[in-house]
Amino acid sequence: MELLLRPFQYDFFTRALLVSSMAGLLCGVMGVYITTRRMSYIAHGLSHAILGGAVLSYVIGMNFYVGSGLWGFGAALLIQYLSTRKIYADAAIGIVTTASFAMGIAIISTYRQFTQSFEAALFGNVLGIAPSDVWVVGVVTCILLGLIVAFYRPLLFWCFDREVAQVHGVPVMSMDVLFALMLAALLVTTLQILGVTMVISAVVIPASIARLLSDRFSHMIFISAGLGGFFSLFGIYLSYYFDIASGASVVLLSTLGFAVALTWSSLVQKRQFAAQRNA
């Protein structure tokens, strides 16, 4: 028992568990919208684009969340703008995100002392969780969940069919901008915990598992939120014992959960098919 409770003697680890559980829950909820809307590519791209803002914030001495947040919001809005100017959405994402990521790499190659923080930004770092991070993640989580509750029906229409949503009076362009900004806020707040290379998996995998387990959208949200919080919490916990990057630990545990869910779903389908044949 003492071995299992050992990590909790460190304040930084307790903070990391609290922050990761909130971030995982939020990733799970947002992930259902992202996967249903087939926006995984833009989420992946924005996570890399935000790295440019994170690096620039570090160099000029600006607060990480302020600098990265402004950069992420700007990148999201620029992608939306280019998508309306005869440029396909995937091309707009590629242009903005690769340019931003390349700028971050260029700055890092100039400021060599950034190397350690760069690794933390790529792979996550629970050691870097400060008391202020708990408040930031908590506030952002409350705001984004509040927006999802307030705009649940418009976002639901927008998520499945833009044309039908527009016919029913849903301002689809406004929903595009709103969700892009929400996505940028999500990525900024989880960047330090999961890292650029891992955060998209924390968004996609719980939602994909929820899709395997349920066909109802509301059920998928609750399942994905619970799984996201669970994977993040225990992924960070296991990273202490295995001495690996926190983001990698969360993703590996999530992937294992996905493999189990996929196997179970396949077995259930086979049993249902066999029962129908025998009926």
CORWO-V107632 format. One record per residue. RES is the residue in one letter. PSI is psi in whole degrees, 0 to 359 (* if undefined). NEAR is the number of other ideal C-beta (glycine too) atoms within 12 Angstrom. Layout:
BEGIN
RES/PSI/NEAR  RES/PSI/NEAR
END
This chain:
BEGIN
M/320/6  E/323/8  L/321/10  L/328/13  L/356/13  R/317/13  P/334/26  F/355/20  Q/350/13  Y/127/16  D/321/17  F/326/24  F/322/25  T/318/23  R/320/30  A/319/41  L/319/34  L/313/30  V/317/42  S/324/48  S/319/35  M/316/37  A/319/53  G/318/51  L/315/41  L/318/47  C/321/56  G/315/47  V/310/43  M/328/48  G/327/46  V/316/44  Y/318/44  I/314/41  T/322/33  T/321/29  R/355/31  R/52/17  M/20/36  S/325/28  Y/317/26  I/326/39  A/317/40  H/317/29  G/316/38  L/325/52  S/325/49  H/324/39  A/321/44  I/336/47  L/322/45  G/318/38  G/324/42  A/316/44  V/315/39  L/321/31  S/319/30  Y/317/29  V/318/24  I/1/17  G/22/11  M/153/18  N/136/19  F/311/33  Y/323/31  V/308/20  G/312/27  S/323/40  G/313/31  L/318/26  W/316/41  G/317/47  F/317/30  G/317/26  A/318/42  A/316/41  L/322/26  L/321/29  I/316/41  Q/320/32  Y/313/21  L/328/24  S/341/26  T/4/17  R/49/14  K/24/10  I/128/18  Y/151/15  A/317/25  D/327/21  A/318/19  A/318/30  I/315/34  G/318/25  I/309/24  V/313/37  T/318/38  T/323/24  A/316/24  S/316/36  F/318/33  A/323/20  M/320/26  G/316/38  I/320/24  A/318/18  I/319/26  I/320/27  S/339/15  T/318/15  Y/89/20  R/333/12  Q/357/14  F/355/25  T/311/16  Q/315/17  S/328/28  F/317/27  E/321/21  A/321/31  A/327/42  L/319/32  F/359/30  G/153/39  N/102/34  V/337/42  L/339/26  G/4/27  I/117/34  A/163/22  P/325/17  S/329/19  D/325/32  V/315/27  W/318/19  V/310/31  V/321/39  G/315/23  V/313/21  V/319/36  T/314/35  C/319/19  I/312/20  L/319/37  L/324/26  G/319/16  L/321/26  I/320/34  V/316/17  A/324/14  F/31/24  Y/308/22  R/313/19  P/318/29  L/326/34  L/313/27  F/311/26  W/325/32  C/322/32  F/319/22  D/108/16  R/321/22  E/314/12  V/320/16  A/319/25  Q/322/18  V/325/11  H/11/17  G/13/14  V/126/26  P/89/18  V/325/27  M/319/20  S/322/19  M/324/32  D/310/31  V/315/23  L/312/28  F/326/36  A/319/40  L/320/30  M/319/38  L/318/48  A/319/43  A/319/37  L/313/49  L/321/51  V/316/45  T/336/44  T/356/52  L/315/53  Q/335/44  I/311/51  L/336/49  G/159/39  V/316/44  T/345/26  M/339/46  V/325/51  I/328/40  S/323/40  A/338/59  V/318/45  V/317/37  I/310/43  P/321/47  A/324/45  S/321/34  I/316/38  A/324/35  R/326/29  L/330/29  L/342/26  S/152/22  D/353/13  R/131/14  F/316/27  S/320/19  H/322/17  M/321/32  I/313/35  F/320/22  I/313/31  S/320/44  A/315/36  G/317/28  L/320/44  G/315/48  G/318/33  F/311/31  F/318/47  S/316/49  L/307/35  F/336/29  G/316/45  I/320/46  Y/315/30  L/332/29  S/333/36  Y/317/29  Y/325/16  F/351/18  D/51/13  I/168/23  A/139/31  S/317/47  G/318/43  A/320/31  S/316/37  V/315/51  V/318/38  L/319/25  L/320/36  S/318/42  T/320/24  L/317/22  G/321/35  F/318/29  A/319/18  V/314/20  A/320/28  L/318/20  T/315/16  W/318/17  S/321/22  S/319/15  L/319/15  V/317/16  Q/321/15  K/319/14  R/319/14  Q/320/14  F/319/13  A/321/12  A/323/11  Q/323/10  R/325/9  N/347/8  A/*/7
END
